[in-house]
Amino acid sequence: MVGFGMSTSTQIISGHLGNLELAAASLGNNGIQMFAYGILMGMGSAVETLCGQAYGAQKYEMLGIYLLRSTILLTGTGFFITLI
């Protein structure tokens, strides 16, 4: 909700500046969002598969390890993407 709200407010403000500025802001927001969401959603989907397999095999210890490692890895990736 916050991410979309920030994107919407940026487009509203740049829409008041002119058509070219609105187009630039829209392309920039969409490019960054697709880049960040694409990477994090891809990594999250891989974790979802591993966790589902561990839960189905009743290997709850591995499920915890997958969740802990993925939390650390996804958080670190999110901070790195934020810097970019």
PyMOL Python script that loads the backbone (N, CA, C, O; Angstrom):
from pymol import cmd

cmd.read_pdbstr("""\
ATOM      1  N   MET A   1       0.826  -1.177   0.000  1.00  0.00           N
ATOM      2  CA  MET A   1       0.000   0.000   0.000  1.00  0.00           C
ATOM      3  C   MET A   1       0.880   1.254   0.000  1.00  0.00           C
ATOM      4  O   MET A   1       0.618   2.208  -0.732  1.00  0.00           O
ATOM      5  N   VAL A   2       1.920   1.236   0.827  1.00  0.00           N
ATOM      6  CA  VAL A   2       2.808   2.394   0.901  1.00  0.00           C
ATOM      7  C   VAL A   2       3.566   2.580  -0.405  1.00  0.00           C
ATOM      8  O   VAL A   2       3.720   3.704  -0.882  1.00  0.00           O
ATOM      9  N   GLY A   3       4.040   1.481  -0.983  1.00  0.00           N
ATOM     10  CA  GLY A   3       4.780   1.565  -2.245  1.00  0.00           C
ATOM     11  C   GLY A   3       3.939   2.134  -3.368  1.00  0.00           C
ATOM     12  O   GLY A   3       4.399   2.983  -4.131  1.00  0.00           O
ATOM     13  N   PHE A   4       2.713   1.669  -3.469  1.00  0.00           N
ATOM     14  CA  PHE A   4       1.840   2.185  -4.517  1.00  0.00           C
ATOM     15  C   PHE A   4       1.422   3.616  -4.229  1.00  0.00           C
ATOM     16  O   PHE A   4       1.242   4.412  -5.150  1.00  0.00           O
ATOM     17  N   GLY A   5       1.267   3.945  -2.950  1.00  0.00           N
ATOM     18  CA  GLY A   5       0.920   5.325  -2.590  1.00  0.00           C
ATOM     19  C   GLY A   5       2.031   6.296  -2.954  1.00  0.00           C
ATOM     20  O   GLY A   5       1.771   7.397  -3.440  1.00  0.00           O
ATOM     21  N   MET A   6       3.268   5.882  -2.716  1.00  0.00           N
ATOM     22  CA  MET A   6       4.399   6.748  -3.077  1.00  0.00           C
ATOM     23  C   MET A   6       4.489   6.909  -4.582  1.00  0.00           C
ATOM     24  O   MET A   6       4.756   8.006  -5.072  1.00  0.00           O
ATOM     25  N   SER A   7       4.271   5.834  -5.320  1.00  0.00           N
ATOM     26  CA  SER A   7       4.310   5.896  -6.774  1.00  0.00           C
ATOM     27  C   SER A   7       3.204   6.796  -7.307  1.00  0.00           C
ATOM     28  O   SER A   7       3.430   7.588  -8.221  1.00  0.00           O
ATOM     29  N   THR A   8       2.027   6.675  -6.745  1.00  0.00           N
ATOM     30  CA  THR A   8       0.897   7.481  -7.193  1.00  0.00           C
ATOM     31  C   THR A   8       1.117   8.958  -6.897  1.00  0.00           C
ATOM     32  O   THR A   8       0.839   9.809  -7.741  1.00  0.00           O
ATOM     33  N   SER A   9       1.618   9.267  -5.698  1.00  0.00           N
ATOM     34  CA  SER A   9       1.848  10.677  -5.356  1.00  0.00           C
ATOM     35  C   SER A   9       2.947  11.282  -6.233  1.00  0.00           C
ATOM     36  O   SER A   9       2.865  12.454  -6.597  1.00  0.00           O
ATOM     37  N   THR A  10       3.963  10.504  -6.571  1.00  0.00           N
ATOM     38  CA  THR A  10       5.009  10.996  -7.469  1.00  0.00           C
ATOM     39  C   THR A  10       4.436  11.301  -8.843  1.00  0.00           C
ATOM     40  O   THR A  10       4.788  12.311  -9.453  1.00  0.00           O
ATOM     41  N   GLN A  11       3.567  10.446  -9.330  1.00  0.00           N
ATOM     42  CA  GLN A  11       2.973  10.671 -10.647  1.00  0.00           C
ATOM     43  C   GLN A  11       1.998  11.844 -10.632  1.00  0.00           C
ATOM     44  O   GLN A  11       1.882  12.557 -11.629  1.00  0.00           O
ATOM     45  N   ILE A  12       1.305  12.054  -9.535  1.00  0.00           N
ATOM     46  CA  ILE A  12       0.400  13.204  -9.437  1.00  0.00           C
ATOM     47  C   ILE A  12       1.186  14.499  -9.469  1.00  0.00           C
ATOM     48  O   ILE A  12       0.829  15.434 -10.186  1.00  0.00           O
ATOM     49  N   ILE A  13       2.252  14.553  -8.694  1.00  0.00           N
ATOM     50  CA  ILE A  13       3.068  15.779  -8.645  1.00  0.00           C
ATOM     51  C   ILE A  13       3.723  16.041  -9.989  1.00  0.00           C
ATOM     52  O   ILE A  13       3.714  17.172 -10.475  1.00  0.00           O
ATOM     53  N   SER A  14       4.296  14.996 -10.600  1.00  0.00           N
ATOM     54  CA  SER A  14       4.955  15.207 -11.884  1.00  0.00           C
ATOM     55  C   SER A  14       3.948  15.468 -13.002  1.00  0.00           C
ATOM     56  O   SER A  14       4.309  16.063 -14.018  1.00  0.00           O
ATOM     57  N   GLY A  15       2.700  15.039 -12.843  1.00  0.00           N
ATOM     58  CA  GLY A  15       1.667  15.347 -13.812  1.00  0.00           C
ATOM     59  C   GLY A  15       1.343  16.823 -13.846  1.00  0.00           C
ATOM     60  O   GLY A  15       0.957  17.350 -14.889  1.00  0.00           O
ATOM     61  N   HIS A  16       1.495  17.503 -12.713  1.00  0.00           N
ATOM     62  CA  HIS A  16       1.277  18.949 -12.667  1.00  0.00           C
ATOM     63  C   HIS A  16       2.415  19.703 -13.348  1.00  0.00           C
ATOM     64  O   HIS A  16       2.232  20.845 -13.769  1.00  0.00           O
ATOM     65  N   LEU A  17       3.572  19.088 -13.460  1.00  0.00           N
ATOM     66  CA  LEU A  17       4.718  19.759 -14.087  1.00  0.00           C
ATOM     67  C   LEU A  17       4.633  19.728 -15.611  1.00  0.00           C
ATOM     68  O   LEU A  17       5.050  20.680 -16.272  1.00  0.00           O
ATOM     69  N   GLY A  18       4.099  18.649 -16.174  1.00  0.00           N
ATOM     70  CA  GLY A  18       3.985  18.561 -17.625  1.00  0.00           C
ATOM     71  C   GLY A  18       3.921  17.118 -18.095  1.00  0.00           C
ATOM     72  O   GLY A  18       4.123  16.184 -17.320  1.00  0.00           O
ATOM     73  N   ASN A  19       3.635  16.955 -19.378  1.00  0.00           N
ATOM     74  CA  ASN A  19       3.494  15.610 -19.947  1.00  0.00           C
ATOM     75  C   ASN A  19       4.809  14.852 -19.999  1.00  0.00           C
ATOM     76  O   ASN A  19       4.846  13.654 -19.719  1.00  0.00           O
ATOM     77  N   LEU A  20       5.880  15.533 -20.353  1.00  0.00           N
ATOM     78  CA  LEU A  20       7.179  14.873 -20.443  1.00  0.00           C
ATOM     79  C   LEU A  20       7.650  14.401 -19.067  1.00  0.00           C
ATOM     80  O   LEU A  20       8.191  13.304 -18.930  1.00  0.00           O
ATOM     81  N   GLU A  21       7.442  15.232 -18.061  1.00  0.00           N
ATOM     82  CA  GLU A  21       7.833  14.861 -16.699  1.00  0.00           C
ATOM     83  C   GLU A  21       7.003  13.684 -16.184  1.00  0.00           C
ATOM     84  O   GLU A  21       7.512  12.797 -15.500  1.00  0.00           O
ATOM     85  N   LEU A  22       5.709  13.699 -16.530  1.00  0.00           N
ATOM     86  CA  LEU A  22       4.838  12.589 -16.126  1.00  0.00           C
ATOM     87  C   LEU A  22       5.278  11.290 -16.777  1.00  0.00           C
ATOM     88  O   LEU A  22       5.300  10.247 -16.124  1.00  0.00           O
ATOM     89  N   ALA A  23       5.628  11.339 -18.048  1.00  0.00           N
ATOM     90  CA  ALA A  23       6.089  10.140 -18.746  1.00  0.00           C
ATOM     91  C   ALA A  23       7.395   9.631 -18.146  1.00  0.00           C
ATOM     92  O   ALA A  23       7.572   8.425 -17.971  1.00  0.00           O
ATOM     93  N   ALA A  24       8.306  10.542 -17.832  1.00  0.00           N
ATOM     94  CA  ALA A  24       9.584  10.132 -17.241  1.00  0.00           C
ATOM     95  C   ALA A  24       9.385   9.511 -15.862  1.00  0.00           C
ATOM     96  O   ALA A  24       9.992   8.488 -15.545  1.00  0.00           O
ATOM     97  N   ALA A  25       8.543  10.124 -15.050  1.00  0.00           N
ATOM     98  CA  ALA A  25       8.288   9.588 -13.703  1.00  0.00           C
ATOM     99  C   ALA A  25       7.603   8.232 -13.779  1.00  0.00           C
ATOM    100  O   ALA A  25       7.914   7.331 -13.000  1.00  0.00           O
ATOM    101  N   SER A  26       6.679   8.084 -14.708  1.00  0.00           N
ATOM    102  CA  SER A  26       5.965   6.820 -14.859  1.00  0.00           C
ATOM    103  C   SER A  26       6.903   5.703 -15.296  1.00  0.00           C
ATOM    104  O   SER A  26       6.864   4.607 -14.737  1.00  0.00           O
ATOM    105  N   LEU A  27       7.743   5.968 -16.288  1.00  0.00           N
ATOM    106  CA  LEU A  27       8.705   4.959 -16.736  1.00  0.00           C
ATOM    107  C   LEU A  27       9.707   4.620 -15.642  1.00  0.00           C
ATOM    108  O   LEU A  27      10.052   3.453 -15.455  1.00  0.00           O
ATOM    109  N   GLY A  28      10.171   5.620 -14.929  1.00  0.00           N
ATOM    110  CA  GLY A  28      11.125   5.374 -13.839  1.00  0.00           C
ATOM    111  C   GLY A  28      10.525   4.546 -12.733  1.00  0.00           C
ATOM    112  O   GLY A  28      11.145   3.590 -12.267  1.00  0.00           O
ATOM    113  N   ASN A  29       9.313   4.899 -12.300  1.00  0.00           N
ATOM    114  CA  ASN A  29       8.658   4.135 -11.234  1.00  0.00           C
ATOM    115  C   ASN A  29       8.387   2.702 -11.653  1.00  0.00           C
ATOM    116  O   ASN A  29       8.643   1.769 -10.892  1.00  0.00           O
ATOM    117  N   ASN A  30       7.873   2.525 -12.858  1.00  0.00           N
ATOM    118  CA  ASN A  30       7.569   1.167 -13.314  1.00  0.00           C
ATOM    119  C   ASN A  30       8.829   0.334 -13.496  1.00  0.00           C
ATOM    120  O   ASN A  30       8.839  -0.854 -13.175  1.00  0.00           O
ATOM    121  N   GLY A  31       9.882   0.942 -14.005  1.00  0.00           N
ATOM    122  CA  GLY A  31      11.135   0.211 -14.180  1.00  0.00           C
ATOM    123  C   GLY A  31      11.721  -0.253 -12.867  1.00  0.00           C
ATOM    124  O   GLY A  31      12.139  -1.404 -12.742  1.00  0.00           O
ATOM    125  N   ILE A  32      11.756   0.631 -11.888  1.00  0.00           N
ATOM    126  CA  ILE A  32      12.312   0.279 -10.576  1.00  0.00           C
ATOM    127  C   ILE A  32      11.433  -0.744  -9.876  1.00  0.00           C
ATOM    128  O   ILE A  32      11.943  -1.691  -9.277  1.00  0.00           O
ATOM    129  N   GLN A  33      10.124  -0.566  -9.943  1.00  0.00           N
ATOM    130  CA  GLN A  33       9.235  -1.510  -9.267  1.00  0.00           C
ATOM    131  C   GLN A  33       9.326  -2.900  -9.879  1.00  0.00           C
ATOM    132  O   GLN A  33       9.357  -3.893  -9.153  1.00  0.00           O
ATOM    133  N   MET A  34       9.368  -2.979 -11.177  1.00  0.00           N
ATOM    134  CA  MET A  34       9.460  -4.290 -11.817  1.00  0.00           C
ATOM    135  C   MET A  34      10.812  -4.947 -11.546  1.00  0.00           C
ATOM    136  O   MET A  34      10.886  -6.165 -11.385  1.00  0.00           O
ATOM    137  N   PHE A  35      11.872  -4.157 -11.496  1.00  0.00           N
ATOM    138  CA  PHE A  35      13.194  -4.685 -11.183  1.00  0.00           C
ATOM    139  C   PHE A  35      13.219  -5.258  -9.771  1.00  0.00           C
ATOM    140  O   PHE A  35      13.630  -6.399  -9.560  1.00  0.00           O
ATOM    141  N   ALA A  36      12.780  -4.464  -8.818  1.00  0.00           N
ATOM    142  CA  ALA A  36      12.829  -4.888  -7.414  1.00  0.00           C
ATOM    143  C   ALA A  36      11.848  -6.024  -7.143  1.00  0.00           C
ATOM    144  O   ALA A  36      12.213  -7.023  -6.524  1.00  0.00           O
ATOM    145  N   TYR A  37      10.611  -5.878  -7.600  1.00  0.00           N
ATOM    146  CA  TYR A  37       9.617  -6.914  -7.348  1.00  0.00           C
ATOM    147  C   TYR A  37       9.963  -8.202  -8.075  1.00  0.00           C
ATOM    148  O   TYR A  37       9.720  -9.292  -7.558  1.00  0.00           O
ATOM    149  N   GLY A  38      10.526  -8.088  -9.261  1.00  0.00           N
ATOM    150  CA  GLY A  38      10.888  -9.282 -10.020  1.00  0.00           C
ATOM    151  C   GLY A  38      11.932 -10.114  -9.306  1.00  0.00           C
ATOM    152  O   GLY A  38      11.813 -11.337  -9.222  1.00  0.00           O
ATOM    153  N   ILE A  39      12.944  -9.456  -8.797  1.00  0.00           N
ATOM    154  CA  ILE A  39      14.005 -10.184  -8.088  1.00  0.00           C
ATOM    155  C   ILE A  39      13.481 -10.793  -6.796  1.00  0.00           C
ATOM    156  O   ILE A  39      13.696 -11.976  -6.531  1.00  0.00           O
ATOM    157  N   LEU A  40      12.790  -9.986  -5.988  1.00  0.00           N
ATOM    158  CA  LEU A  40      12.330 -10.480  -4.695  1.00  0.00           C
ATOM    159  C   LEU A  40      11.219 -11.518  -4.836  1.00  0.00           C
ATOM    160  O   LEU A  40      11.170 -12.470  -4.057  1.00  0.00           O
ATOM    161  N   MET A  41      10.332 -11.355  -5.808  1.00  0.00           N
ATOM    162  CA  MET A  41       9.278 -12.356  -6.005  1.00  0.00           C
ATOM    163  C   MET A  41       9.861 -13.664  -6.527  1.00  0.00           C
ATOM    164  O   MET A  41       9.388 -14.738  -6.154  1.00  0.00           O
ATOM    165  N   GLY A  42      10.880 -13.594  -7.382  1.00  0.00           N
ATOM    166  CA  GLY A  42      11.537 -14.807  -7.858  1.00  0.00           C
ATOM    167  C   GLY A  42      12.208 -15.562  -6.730  1.00  0.00           C
ATOM    168  O   GLY A  42      12.113 -16.786  -6.646  1.00  0.00           O
ATOM    169  N   MET A  43      12.884 -14.833  -5.869  1.00  0.00           N
ATOM    170  CA  MET A  43      13.539 -15.479  -4.734  1.00  0.00           C
ATOM    171  C   MET A  43      12.502 -16.034  -3.757  1.00  0.00           C
ATOM    172  O   MET A  43      12.691 -17.115  -3.198  1.00  0.00           O
ATOM    173  N   GLY A  44      11.418 -15.303  -3.553  1.00  0.00           N
ATOM    174  CA  GLY A  44      10.359 -15.776  -2.663  1.00  0.00           C
ATOM    175  C   GLY A  44       9.670 -17.021  -3.196  1.00  0.00           C
ATOM    176  O   GLY A  44       9.279 -17.893  -2.419  1.00  0.00           O
ATOM    177  N   SER A  45       9.519 -17.115  -4.504  1.00  0.00           N
ATOM    178  CA  SER A  45       8.899 -18.305  -5.101  1.00  0.00           C
ATOM    179  C   SER A  45       9.774 -19.534  -4.908  1.00  0.00           C
ATOM    180  O   SER A  45       9.265 -20.631  -4.681  1.00  0.00           O
ATOM    181  N   ALA A  46      11.074 -19.358  -4.996  1.00  0.00           N
ATOM    182  CA  ALA A  46      11.981 -20.485  -4.761  1.00  0.00           C
ATOM    183  C   ALA A  46      11.883 -20.976  -3.322  1.00  0.00           C
ATOM    184  O   ALA A  46      11.896 -22.180  -3.065  1.00  0.00           O
ATOM    185  N   VAL A  47      11.785 -20.041  -2.394  1.00  0.00           N
ATOM    186  CA  VAL A  47      11.657 -20.413  -0.981  1.00  0.00           C
ATOM    187  C   VAL A  47      10.321 -21.109  -0.736  1.00  0.00           C
ATOM    188  O   VAL A  47      10.245 -22.053   0.051  1.00  0.00           O
ATOM    189  N   GLU A  48       9.283 -20.651  -1.400  1.00  0.00           N
ATOM    190  CA  GLU A  48       7.964 -21.264  -1.244  1.00  0.00           C
ATOM    191  C   GLU A  48       7.996 -22.734  -1.653  1.00  0.00           C
ATOM    192  O   GLU A  48       7.379 -23.575  -0.999  1.00  0.00           O
ATOM    193  N   THR A  49       8.704 -23.043  -2.717  1.00  0.00           N
ATOM    194  CA  THR A  49       8.818 -24.418  -3.176  1.00  0.00           C
ATOM    195  C   THR A  49       9.570 -25.271  -2.163  1.00  0.00           C
ATOM    196  O   THR A  49       9.139 -26.371  -1.817  1.00  0.00           O
ATOM    197  N   LEU A  50      10.692 -24.752  -1.695  1.00  0.00           N
ATOM    198  CA  LEU A  50      11.485 -25.510  -0.717  1.00  0.00           C
ATOM    199  C   LEU A  50      10.727 -25.731   0.587  1.00  0.00           C
ATOM    200  O   LEU A  50      10.769 -26.824   1.152  1.00  0.00           O
ATOM    201  N   CYS A  51      10.036 -24.701   1.064  1.00  0.00           N
ATOM    202  CA  CYS A  51       9.296 -24.832   2.317  1.00  0.00           C
ATOM    203  C   CYS A  51       8.129 -25.802   2.174  1.00  0.00           C
ATOM    204  O   CYS A  51       7.837 -26.563   3.097  1.00  0.00           O
ATOM    205  N   GLY A  52       7.463 -25.780   1.029  1.00  0.00           N
ATOM    206  CA  GLY A  52       6.374 -26.721   0.794  1.00  0.00           C
ATOM    207  C   GLY A  52       6.851 -28.161   0.779  1.00  0.00           C
ATOM    208  O   GLY A  52       6.189 -29.049   1.318  1.00  0.00           O
ATOM    209  N   GLN A  53       7.994 -28.391   0.165  1.00  0.00           N
ATOM    210  CA  GLN A  53       8.547 -29.748   0.141  1.00  0.00           C
ATOM    211  C   GLN A  53       8.958 -30.205   1.536  1.00  0.00           C
ATOM    212  O   GLN A  53       8.713 -31.351   1.912  1.00  0.00           O
ATOM    213  N   ALA A  54       9.575 -29.326   2.295  1.00  0.00           N
ATOM    214  CA  ALA A  54       9.999 -29.691   3.653  1.00  0.00           C
ATOM    215  C   ALA A  54       8.795 -29.969   4.544  1.00  0.00           C
ATOM    216  O   ALA A  54       8.816 -30.900   5.350  1.00  0.00           O
ATOM    217  N   TYR A  55       7.748 -29.166   4.403  1.00  0.00           N
ATOM    218  CA  TYR A  55       6.550 -29.386   5.209  1.00  0.00           C
ATOM    219  C   TYR A  55       5.857 -30.690   4.817  1.00  0.00           C
ATOM    220  O   TYR A  55       5.400 -31.436   5.684  1.00  0.00           O
ATOM    221  N   GLY A  56       5.780 -30.965   3.519  1.00  0.00           N
ATOM    222  CA  GLY A  56       5.151 -32.192   3.056  1.00  0.00           C
ATOM    223  C   GLY A  56       5.904 -33.432   3.483  1.00  0.00           C
ATOM    224  O   GLY A  56       5.294 -34.470   3.738  1.00  0.00           O
ATOM    225  N   ALA A  57       7.225 -33.340   3.566  1.00  0.00           N
ATOM    226  CA  ALA A  57       8.039 -34.482   3.997  1.00  0.00           C
ATOM    227  C   ALA A  57       8.150 -34.547   5.523  1.00  0.00           C
ATOM    228  O   ALA A  57       8.844 -35.410   6.060  1.00  0.00           O
ATOM    229  N   GLN A  58       7.474 -33.646   6.211  1.00  0.00           N
ATOM    230  CA  GLN A  58       7.483 -33.542   7.673  1.00  0.00           C
ATOM    231  C   GLN A  58       8.890 -33.355   8.227  1.00  0.00           C
ATOM    232  O   GLN A  58       9.233 -33.884   9.284  1.00  0.00           O
ATOM    233  N   LYS A  59       9.693 -32.596   7.496  1.00  0.00           N
ATOM    234  CA  LYS A  59      11.034 -32.233   7.964  1.00  0.00           C
ATOM    235  C   LYS A  59      10.957 -30.791   8.471  1.00  0.00           C
ATOM    236  O   LYS A  59      11.385 -29.849   7.804  1.00  0.00           O
ATOM    237  N   TYR A  60      10.403 -30.656   9.661  1.00  0.00           N
ATOM    238  CA  TYR A  60      10.124 -29.334  10.206  1.00  0.00           C
ATOM    239  C   TYR A  60      11.405 -28.572  10.564  1.00  0.00           C
ATOM    240  O   TYR A  60      11.421 -27.341  10.546  1.00  0.00           O
ATOM    241  N   GLU A  61      12.465 -29.295  10.886  1.00  0.00           N
ATOM    242  CA  GLU A  61      13.741 -28.629  11.179  1.00  0.00           C
ATOM    243  C   GLU A  61      14.281 -27.949   9.923  1.00  0.00           C
ATOM    244  O   GLU A  61      14.781 -26.826   9.987  1.00  0.00           O
ATOM    245  N   MET A  62      14.179 -28.628   8.785  1.00  0.00           N
ATOM    246  CA  MET A  62      14.632 -28.039   7.528  1.00  0.00           C
ATOM    247  C   MET A  62      13.744 -26.856   7.130  1.00  0.00           C
ATOM    248  O   MET A  62      14.220 -25.876   6.558  1.00  0.00           O
ATOM    249  N   LEU A  63      12.461 -26.962   7.439  1.00  0.00           N
ATOM    250  CA  LEU A  63      11.544 -25.861   7.162  1.00  0.00           C
ATOM    251  C   LEU A  63      11.976 -24.614   7.920  1.00  0.00           C
ATOM    252  O   LEU A  63      11.978 -23.516   7.364  1.00  0.00           O
ATOM    253  N   GLY A  64      12.340 -24.777   9.179  1.00  0.00           N
ATOM    254  CA  GLY A  64      12.823 -23.647   9.969  1.00  0.00           C
ATOM    255  C   GLY A  64      14.124 -23.083   9.425  1.00  0.00           C
ATOM    256  O   GLY A  64      14.312 -21.867   9.394  1.00  0.00           O
ATOM    257  N   ILE A  65      15.016 -23.956   8.999  1.00  0.00           N
ATOM    258  CA  ILE A  65      16.290 -23.505   8.430  1.00  0.00           C
ATOM    259  C   ILE A  65      16.050 -22.741   7.141  1.00  0.00           C
ATOM    260  O   ILE A  65      16.655 -21.693   6.917  1.00  0.00           O
ATOM    261  N   TYR A  66      15.166 -23.262   6.285  1.00  0.00           N
ATOM    262  CA  TYR A  66      14.850 -22.554   5.035  1.00  0.00           C
ATOM    263  C   TYR A  66      14.263 -21.176   5.318  1.00  0.00           C
ATOM    264  O   TYR A  66      14.637 -20.193   4.680  1.00  0.00           O
ATOM    265  N   LEU A  67      13.349 -21.108   6.270  1.00  0.00           N
ATOM    266  CA  LEU A  67      12.717 -19.829   6.577  1.00  0.00           C
ATOM    267  C   LEU A  67      13.717 -18.826   7.150  1.00  0.00           C
ATOM    268  O   LEU A  67      13.686 -17.648   6.793  1.00  0.00           O
ATOM    269  N   LEU A  68      14.593 -19.281   8.026  1.00  0.00           N
ATOM    270  CA  LEU A  68      15.588 -18.392   8.608  1.00  0.00           C
ATOM    271  C   LEU A  68      16.573 -17.896   7.557  1.00  0.00           C
ATOM    272  O   LEU A  68      16.850 -16.699   7.479  1.00  0.00           O
ATOM    273  N   ARG A  69      17.097 -18.799   6.758  1.00  0.00           N
ATOM    274  CA  ARG A  69      18.050 -18.399   5.721  1.00  0.00           C
ATOM    275  C   ARG A  69      17.411 -17.492   4.689  1.00  0.00           C
ATOM    276  O   ARG A  69      18.024 -16.519   4.249  1.00  0.00           O
ATOM    277  N   SER A  70      16.177 -17.803   4.297  1.00  0.00           N
ATOM    278  CA  SER A  70      15.521 -16.971   3.292  1.00  0.00           C
ATOM    279  C   SER A  70      15.196 -15.586   3.845  1.00  0.00           C
ATOM    280  O   SER A  70      15.254 -14.599   3.113  1.00  0.00           O
ATOM    281  N   THR A  71      14.856 -15.507   5.123  1.00  0.00           N
ATOM    282  CA  THR A  71      14.596 -14.199   5.728  1.00  0.00           C
ATOM    283  C   THR A  71      15.845 -13.344   5.699  1.00  0.00           C
ATOM    284  O   THR A  71      15.787 -12.161   5.361  1.00  0.00           O
ATOM    285  N   ILE A  72      16.966 -13.932   6.051  1.00  0.00           N
ATOM    286  CA  ILE A  72      18.231 -13.187   6.048  1.00  0.00           C
ATOM    287  C   ILE A  72      18.609 -12.798   4.619  1.00  0.00           C
ATOM    288  O   ILE A  72      18.988 -11.654   4.367  1.00  0.00           O
ATOM    289  N   LEU A  73      18.509 -13.731   3.697  1.00  0.00           N
ATOM    290  CA  LEU A  73      18.896 -13.471   2.312  1.00  0.00           C
ATOM    291  C   LEU A  73      17.981 -12.446   1.640  1.00  0.00           C
ATOM    292  O   LEU A  73      18.464 -11.543   0.957  1.00  0.00           O
ATOM    293  N   LEU A  74      16.677 -12.575   1.825  1.00  0.00           N
ATOM    294  CA  LEU A  74      15.741 -11.628   1.216  1.00  0.00           C
ATOM    295  C   LEU A  74      15.863 -10.230   1.833  1.00  0.00           C
ATOM    296  O   LEU A  74      15.729  -9.230   1.128  1.00  0.00           O
ATOM    297  N   THR A  75      16.112 -10.159   3.127  1.00  0.00           N
ATOM    298  CA  THR A  75      16.302  -8.857   3.768  1.00  0.00           C
ATOM    299  C   THR A  75      17.571  -8.187   3.250  1.00  0.00           C
ATOM    300  O   THR A  75      17.572  -6.995   2.943  1.00  0.00           O
ATOM    301  N   GLY A  76      18.648  -8.959   3.155  1.00  0.00           N
ATOM    302  CA  GLY A  76      19.889  -8.398   2.615  1.00  0.00           C
ATOM    303  C   GLY A  76      19.740  -7.957   1.175  1.00  0.00           C
ATOM    304  O   GLY A  76      20.250  -6.904   0.791  1.00  0.00           O
ATOM    305  N   THR A  77      19.048  -8.749   0.373  1.00  0.00           N
ATOM    306  CA  THR A  77      18.809  -8.372  -1.021  1.00  0.00           C
ATOM    307  C   THR A  77      17.942  -7.126  -1.106  1.00  0.00           C
ATOM    308  O   THR A  77      18.175  -6.260  -1.950  1.00  0.00           O
ATOM    309  N   GLY A  78      16.943  -7.032  -0.234  1.00  0.00           N
ATOM    310  CA  GLY A  78      16.088  -5.844  -0.220  1.00  0.00           C
ATOM    311  C   GLY A  78      16.854  -4.597   0.127  1.00  0.00           C
ATOM    312  O   GLY A  78      16.642  -3.553  -0.491  1.00  0.00           O
ATOM    313  N   PHE A  79      17.748  -4.676   1.107  1.00  0.00           N
ATOM    314  CA  PHE A  79      18.585  -3.512   1.447  1.00  0.00           C
ATOM    315  C   PHE A  79      19.513  -3.141   0.295  1.00  0.00           C
ATOM    316  O   PHE A  79      19.722  -1.960   0.013  1.00  0.00           O
ATOM    317  N   PHE A  80      20.068  -4.149  -0.366  1.00  0.00           N
ATOM    318  CA  PHE A  80      20.961  -3.886  -1.505  1.00  0.00           C
ATOM    319  C   PHE A  80      20.206  -3.225  -2.655  1.00  0.00           C
ATOM    320  O   PHE A  80      20.707  -2.284  -3.271  1.00  0.00           O
ATOM    321  N   ILE A  81      18.999  -3.717  -2.943  1.00  0.00           N
ATOM    322  CA  ILE A  81      18.187  -3.116  -4.004  1.00  0.00           C
ATOM    323  C   ILE A  81      17.795  -1.698  -3.634  1.00  0.00           C
ATOM    324  O   ILE A  81      17.734  -0.826  -4.500  1.00  0.00           O
ATOM    325  N   THR A  82      17.531  -1.459  -2.363  1.00  0.00           N
ATOM    326  CA  THR A  82      17.189  -0.102  -1.915  1.00  0.00           C
ATOM    327  C   THR A  82      18.329   0.860  -2.195  1.00  0.00           C
ATOM    328  O   THR A  82      18.093   2.002  -2.586  1.00  0.00           O
ATOM    329  N   LEU A  83      19.558   0.415  -2.000  1.00  0.00           N
ATOM    330  CA  LEU A  83      20.707   1.267  -2.274  1.00  0.00           C
ATOM    331  C   LEU A  83      20.854   1.566  -3.769  1.00  0.00           C
ATOM    332  O   LEU A  83      21.266   2.659  -4.159  1.00  0.00           O
ATOM    333  N   ILE A  84      20.509   0.580  -4.593  1.00  0.00           N
ATOM    334  CA  ILE A  84      20.597   0.785  -6.041  1.00  0.00           C
ATOM    335  C   ILE A  84      19.563   1.794  -6.458  1.00  0.00           C
ATOM    336  O   ILE A  84      19.458   2.120  -7.640  1.00  0.00           O
TER     337      ILE A  84
END
""", "prot")
cmd.dss("prot")
cmd.show_as("cartoon", "prot")
cmd.util.cbc("prot")
cmd.orient("prot")
